[in-house]
Structures are given as C-alpha cells and as structure tokens.
Amino acid sequence: MGPKGKSTRPTEPSGPQQLVRDVALELKRVVWPTPRQALGYTGFVVLAVIVVSLLTVVLDLFFGFAIGKIVP
C-alpha cells in the first residue's frame, strides 16, 4: 500500500474486452485430455452414476419395506 491507503500497483484495464482476452489466455494454458482419456473419464462417470443409482434404489426398497413393517 502506498501513502494514504492507495495501491501502488498500476491499474489494469477492465471490462468485457479484457475479460475475453483473459479467458482466451487461460484456455491456452489448459492441458486438455486426449480423446482416449476423455472417453475413460466419461466411462468412469457413467459407471459411478449407475452404481450410485442402484445403491439408491436398494436403500429406497429397504427403508420402504422397513417402514412398512413398523407403520402398518
């Protein structure tokens, strides 16, 4: 901080044009997965969704049965 609480950093231009430039610069730095990696990640996500869905169904049936026995 400079005198009287003012920043000593030079001000950078801001606004939509600067945002677009910054986003483009960041996208150049991204290490994108190969198609094979993307397919592997997609397969993993699909498998995880199926497993969690089946677990949800099993738990729903179990608790539905248990509550049905407790509350006639």
C-alpha positions, -999 to 999 in steps of 0.1 A, spaced: 0 0 0 12 34 -8 5 67 10 -30 72 24 -40 36 17 -38 38 -21 -25 9 -41 9 14 -58 0 -12 -85 -7 2 -119 -44 -2 -128 -52 -27 -154 -79 -21 -180 -111 -39 -172 -143 -46 -189 -157 -72 -214 -128 -70 -238 -102 -76 -211 -123 -105 -198 -123 -121 -232 -86 -117 -235 -80 -132 -201 -103 -161 -208 -85 -168 -241 -51 -167 -224 -63 -191 -197 -77 -215 -223 -43 -216 -240 -27 -227 -207 -52 -256 -201 -38 -291 -206 -67 -308 -224 -72 -345 -221 -66 -368 -251 -97 -383 -267 -88 -416 -251 -85 -400 -216 -118 -382 -221 -135 -415 -231 -121 -432 -200 -133 -404 -177 -167 -405 -193 -169 -442 -188 -159 -438 -152 -186 -412 -146 -213 -433 -163 -203 -463 -142 -203 -442 -110 -238 -429 -118 -251 -464 -124 -236 -477 -91 -250 -447 -71 -284 -451 -87 -285 -488 -79 -275 -481 -43 -302 -455 -41 -328 -480 -54 -317 -507 -29 -318 -483 0 -352 -470 -10 -366 -505 -12 -351 -515 21 -363 -484 40 -397 -487 23 -400 -523 35 -387 -515 70 -411 -485 75 -440 -506 61 -433 -532 88 -431 -505 115 -461 -485 104 -489 -508 91 
